[in-house]
Amino acid sequence: MSVQAMYRERRRDPAEAVRLVRDGDTIVVPIAAGEPPLLLQALSEQRRTFRDVTVFQLLPLRPAGYLDPETTEHIRHNSAFLGGQSRSGVHEGWVDYCPAHFSEIPEMFRRGLLPSDVVFAHASEMDEHGFFSIGLSPDYTMAAIEQARAVVLEVNPQVPFCFGACHVHISEVAALVESEQPVIELPPAPIGPVERAIAGHVGELVPDGATLQIGIGGIPDAVIQQLASKRDLGVHTEMFGDGILSLLETGVVTNRRKNLHTGTTFATFALGSHRLYEFMHRNPALQMYPVDVTNDPLLAGAHDNLHAINGTLQVDLIGQCGSESLGFRPYSGSGGQVDFVRAANRSRGGRSFLVLPSTAKNGTISRIRPTLTDGTQVTTGKNDVDHVVTEHGVAHLRGSTARQRARALIAIAHPDFRDELTEAAERMRLL
């Protein structure tokens, strides 16, 4: 049978495709722009016909009807990284949170620690050889496909066909639906004076020829602006977004000096503008790989001069970073922060930066604290933290004593809180 005939045979409408799900199944959905809107809409509309179904997905972005506290006996959401669509459900107890390092989720599927019965994914149009690309989000999705009983693709001409390890053959697909829904876009984050000050400190420490891992948000976007005068940067990152695209377009990122995958940008998921998705389409200089490749500390750390830039919420005086909860309340997740902190520590010439404003709540709370707020989940431990950066400077902690750490962190706290932090450090015998 030709691949075109196989395509026609598997074509379904969304309501019919969703009926491949059985009671008790776990449906795996890719992160962010990889989520398939028509399939999730059909699942939501039929949610009361199912029993004990779980949807596993990091960072859902679109509102979905199945995210409903009244129907969790039918479909319940489970995530290892929270966003605006899932956060309140975790706080209220009707969405589940699964702690995990991003890099380890594929192996958790392979070992059966996380089930994968059905995969719903956004995909490009099929090529002449019968392959679809799920290059917007191969991260954990490729491993979930390996284990799944049924793979259902939402095929969309607006999804780019990417290169790398992100392809699914029509013979692996149980059903497909056709869509022309716009791929979800991420607007630029606001950048203010605090973000620019933090970015200035980081930018001074990133040398020409460094390989970057950088996240999303106002501070990472401000850092990217500070890198506009650099030369021959490389990229081996988790997320590919418009900031990195801007550095590629201006020639700041060339990937020429990468000692691995020279000439190529590596990432595991993409989120940004329509222009970003157009850039990704059949671009051989961009490779989209599963997260156990991009985020593996051993593989990522084999890059010389790896500079990893990630945000955190709180830091205590010994250097512990809480990046995923506000006290007892989960806020996001571990993501790939520890993956890349450890990778940068392994890298010859590497550095990692954990960045944060010095205060919260309009300057009334210090984010540099004697100890983390009660209940705060430690994301990056004291032994892994390298540089901590606020708008007031850089604290280099790796190799420093507890006393040196306390002094360095107090020095980059907001001036309004330095005296009370010093008094607390003295009570704790850190000073």
N, C-alpha and C positions, 0 to 999 in steps of 0.2 A: 504494500500500500504506500502511495506517495505521501510525503509530509503534508501536501495540500489536502489530500483526502483525509488524513488523520486529523488535521485542523478542523475540517468541516464536520467530521464525526463527533468531535468533542465540544463543539460550540453549543452553548446553552444560554437561556436567559438567566438573570441573577437569581430569581426565586427558585428555579429548578436546580441550579448549581449548588445552592446552599443546602439542598436536601441530601447532599452527600454526607452531611454531618449526622452522626448518630448520638443518641443519648450517652452521656458519660465521656464524650470526646474532649480533647484539648485542641483548640484551633490556635495555630501559631501565626501571628501577623507581624510583618516587618515594622521597623521603627519609622516614625515620622512620614516622609514623603513616599515611602514604600507601601503605606497602607492603602488598600483598594477600596475606594468610597462606595461603589455600587454594591459590592459584595457585603460590606459591613452594613449598608442600609437595608439590604434584603434580609440579612441575619437579624437585624433589629426588628424588622417588621414581623418576622416569624418567631421571635424569641420565645413566646409562650407555648410554642409547639415542641420545644426541647426540654430536656431534663438533665441537670447536673453537667452542663457544658461549661468549659472554661475557655476564655480567650487569654492567651499569653502574648503580651506586646509591651515593649518599652516605648515610652513617650507617645501615647496616642495624641493626635493633634486635632482631628475633626470631631465635632460633637457626634455621638453615636447613641441611638435609642436604647441599645442593650445596656449601656451604662446607667442602670436604673435600680435604685435600692429596692423597688417593689418587685423586681423579677429575678433576684439573684438565685432563687432555687432553679431557675431555668438556665440563665447564663450569668457567670460571674467572671470578673476581670482579675487578672494576676499580672503584676508588672515588677520588673527589677529597676525601673527608673520612672519617676512620676513627673507629670506635667499638669497643666491646668485642667485637663479633662478627667484626670484620675486622682488628683491630690485630695480633694475633699472627701472622696469615697473612702480613701484609706483612713482619714481622720475620723470618719463616721462609722467605719467598720464594715462597709459592704464592698470594698475593693481590697484585694490582698496585695501585700508587698513581699517580694522575694529578694533578700540581700544576695548580691553576687557581683564579682568583678566581671566587667563586660567581656574580657578576653576569654573567660572560662565558660560562658554560656553554651557555645557550640559543643564542648565536651560533655556538659551536663545533659544535653540531648542525646549524645551518643551513648552515654552510660545509663540512660533511662532515669536519671535523677529529675529531669524535666520531661514530661511526656510530649509527644508530637504525633497526633493522629491525622490532622488535616492542616494544610497550609493554605492560607489565602494571601496572595501577593500581587502587587502592581507590576506589570511587565511591559516591555517594549513589544512592538510588532515582531512577528516571526521572520527570521531571515530565510534565504533560499535553501539553507541546509536543515531547517527545522528547529533552530535555536531561538529562544527568547532570552532577553537580558533582564535580570532584576538588579541592575547596577545602581539603582537609587538606594538599595539597602540589602546587600548580600550578607552583612554582619553575621547574625546567628541563623538567618533564614536558610542558607545553603545546607547547614547541618540539620535543621529541622526537616528539610525536604528529603534528606537521606533516610530519615526514620519514618516519614509520614505514610499512612495508608493511601491518602488522596491529596493531590496537589491541584489547587484551583487557581487559575491566573486571571486577572483582570487586564486584558490586553488593550493598550492605549497608545496611539501614535505620538502622544506628547511625552511619553516616557522615553528617555534616551536609550539607545543601544550602546552599552558600554563594553569595554574590554577588561580582561582580568578573569578571575575565577567567579563568575556571576551569571553563568548560563544554564538554562534548563531546556532540555530537548522535548519536543512535542510528545515523544513516546513515554515520557515521565508524567505527563499531565492527564489528570482524570477528567477535567472539564475546564472550559474557558468561557469568559464573557467578554464582549467587546464594549469599549467605553471611549468616550471623548471628553470625559470630565477633566477640567484643568488640574494639573498637578499642584498640590498645595505649596504656597510660597511663604517665605519667612521675611517679614519686613526688617529693615535695618534697625539695630538697637540704638537708643539715644546715647550720645556721648557728651559728658559734661566735664568740668574742670578736674574733678577727682579722677575720672577715668583717664584723662589725658596725662595727669601727673603720674599715675601708676604706670601707664604705658611708657612714659619718658624714662623712668628708672629701668624698666625691662629692656627697652630698646637700646640703651647704652651698653648692655651686657650681651647682646646678641651679635656675634661677629659675622663678617662676610663669610659665605660658604657654609653657614650653619644649616642643619636640617631641622625643620620646624614641626612640632605638633601643637596645634592651637585650637581652642574651643570656640564657642559662640557667645555673643553678648557684647555689652558696651565696652568692657575692658579689653577683650580680645580684638574687637574691631579697632579700638584706639591703638593697641599695640601694632596692628598691621599698618596703620597710618604712620607710625614711628619708624617702620622698617622700609619706607619708600626710598631711602638713600642707600640701602644695603646692596650688595652685589652677590650674585650667584648663590642665592639661598636654594635649599631643597625642601621638599615636603614629604613627610611620612606621618600621616595623621589619622585621626578617627573620623572626623567630619570634614567634608569638603563643602565650603560655602563661598559666598560672594567676596569675602575678604581675601581669601587665598586666590580666587579668580582675578581680583584686581592686581595682585602681585605678579601673577602669570602674565597678564595682559601688558603690564608695564616693563616686563623683562627683569624684574627683581628676583623672581623665582625662575631659575633655569634648570635646576636639578643636575647641573654639570659636575658639581663637586661632591655629589653623593658617592660614597664608596660602595653602596649597594643600590641596585635598581637605578643606575645612573641615567639621567635624562627623563625620568618618569616620576610623576606624582602618584603616591599611593594613598588610598582612603578606604573606609568601609561603609560609609553612608553619606548621602548628600542632602542638603537642605538649603534652599535659598530662593533665587529669583528664576523667572522663565529664561532669562539670559544665561544663567548658570546651567540649566538643563540643556539648553541648545549647545553650549560649549562642550558638554560631556558627550554628545552624540557622536559615536564613531571616532573619538579622539584617541589616537594611539599613545599619546603622551600622558594619558590618565588611565590608571589601572585600579579597578574596584575589586577588593578582596574581602573574604570573610574576616571577622574580627579576631579570630584566633591566629591570623597571620599578621594583620596590621598592629594589633595591640599586645602581642606576645612580648613580654619584657626581654626575653632572650633575643628574639629576632629584631625587634625595634632597637634594642640596645646595641646591636652590632653596627648600627650607623654611627660613624664618628660625628662629634659635635652636635648630638641631638639636643635640642632645646625645647623643653615641654612647658607649656603655659596653660594653667588651669585655675579656676576660681575656687574659693572656699568661703565659708560663712563665719567661722570663728577659729581663733588660734589661742591656745593657752601658753603659759610662760615656759613650759618645757618643750613646746613645739608641736603638740598634737593638734591636728586640724579636723574640725567637724564641718564637712562639706555637704551633708545630705539631710540634716534634720535641724529643726528649731526647737531645742529642748527635746521633749518626748515626741514631738510631732514631725513625722517624716515630711520632707520637702521635695527631694529629688531622688537621688540614688548614688551608689558608688561610681557607676559608669566606668570610664576608662582612666580615672585619675591615678589610681595606684599603679595600674599597668604602666603608664608613661612616666610617672615619678621613678619607678624602679628601673625602667628602660634607660632614662636619662642618667641615673646613677651608675649604670653599667657602661654607658657610652664613653668612649675615649674623648675627652674634652666636653662631655655633655653637662648640661645644667637643667634643673627643673625649677619652675617658679610657681608658687601658690600665691595668688593675688586676691586682694580684698580691700574695700574701703575701710578706713580705720574706725568708723562709727556706723551705727544704724539708728533708725527712728529719729531722723532729723538731728543727729548729733547727741542724743541723750544716752546712748548705750555704746560702750567700747566693744569693738569686735576682738581686740586683744584683751584676754581675760586671764586672771590668776589661774583659774581652772575652767574647763568648759562648763557651760550651763548644765544643770542637772538634767540627765536624760539624753544629752547630745550624743549622737552616734559618731565615734571616731572613724574617720574615713582613711586618712593618711597618718600613720603612726610617727612618733617622734624620731625613730631610727631612720626613717625614709626621707623626711623633709630636708630639702636643700636650701632654697631661698624662699623667704616670705616677703612680699612686697605690698606696701600701702602707699598712699599718696605722700607719706612723709619719709619714705626711703626704703632701703633693702636691708633685711636681716639675713645674714648667711649663717645657717645653723649647722650644716653638716660638718662634723669634726669638732664642734664647739662643746665646751662643758655646759652643765646645767646653769652655772652662774653666768657664763658668757651668753648663753641663749636668752636668759631673762633680761640681761642688760640690752641686748640687741633688739629684742622685741619691744621692750618699753620705749626704746629710742624711736621706733617707727609707729608707736601708738599716737593717738591724737594728744596734743599737749594738755588738754583739759583733764586727761585721765592718768597722766604719767606719775603724779605724786601718789595717788591711791594705789596704782599698780606697784610702785616701788615699796610702799608700806606693806602691801600683801606679799610681795616677794621676800621681804625681810622676815615676816611672820612665818613664811614657809621655809625659811633657811636657804633660800635661793640666792640671797644677797647678804 
